[in-house]
């Protein structure tokens, strides 16, 4: 884990953005299309920790971006070039535009200052979406990546962020995937090579520190 000073230097509120990935009701809510993932996100405390980070970001002026995945009812424009996409078409709960499934899930709170970016295709919450342009216009240098899943979207987001020149910070206890033991292994052996891995409490301590002090 990074030292407090090192993490504090990365998490300047002026140049830090908090990204939540697919923390939507149809993914992590009680009526999830992926109940195993939803249970893990809740039972592990990851979803609660995302909510804590979002609340702290709102209090300290850190920009929040919620990246959601959805599809049109007619399926037009959706990706079909991977097993994951084709399997998603057959799930009993669909992430359809305009439905409750694609609303940010409680206990995460969304304010008017937040950006909500929706994608209709692909695996990445960054590539092929408005996120990169928004981050650059916001003066982002450090992107804090949270949400689900550690299996696909989270590593995709971290790799994209790093490739685009951002510094990625991953609070390990604000990320979930399945099975449960996969997430820490993936973070340790993959994300730790390209991102700064921390905890929710460490990020909160840095965001909530008195201004002008390291």
Steps between C-alpha positions, in 0.01 A plus 500: 500500500622856434600728782256767614720775353531324164126444474426855616717636220299302244158591641496875454124579491554747215642237265337182632185336360312211659363248250229251596464213254168324436369565851148481361191329634490236228855392585549547876143555618257249658354413159834465326548316172814362666391396850833342598684822416237710677528288816878529496492876445273539802629232736863601449421860586622621160174675409483665841859618458423645158216694663737627772749618239228672297370677811851620587556616143182707517614654829852585381428617146644198322318440171299176477431318174260205493559266204197286419442226242166473323335389179213615287184287514554410133866414563624723219861606535576243769815290475461129417861403434564321832331228705435749777282718279301210357443356848379839624229499233347190663503622861160546668590855603603729215692826538253690285528874447253696712424221747583471868765241412727777369462735795785535747436257784453597865670574731695705243361852470510700177505880506445757227876558486570137405541384143310187394649344186310221327640261242313276257789284388833351595666404825666821608352784703765730345591398146232595249309712755501866605704426811848581365392835355324590824805408707728716287261795508479463879878509535516147635839349575399226745205267443367301796337187356224322696209262438452180303610274375854398577457238230468736201398866530729603788828377346384636165444843657838497676689398186322765294570767761869415510527482121341845477751650742300513823627369832261229623422445868305187593350469849507121514206473739279710271525251213319167466499201267426130500601265642591690815862385509559611141486872578795524743708272279430708189575824683823363650636338185365733231370840608775556753745502210338804338293675770542624855308253717358635825203459732183704531606631841836614362335687214247657738777616733673675211186658357384624839835633620519871582591701191858617478635205699650178364 
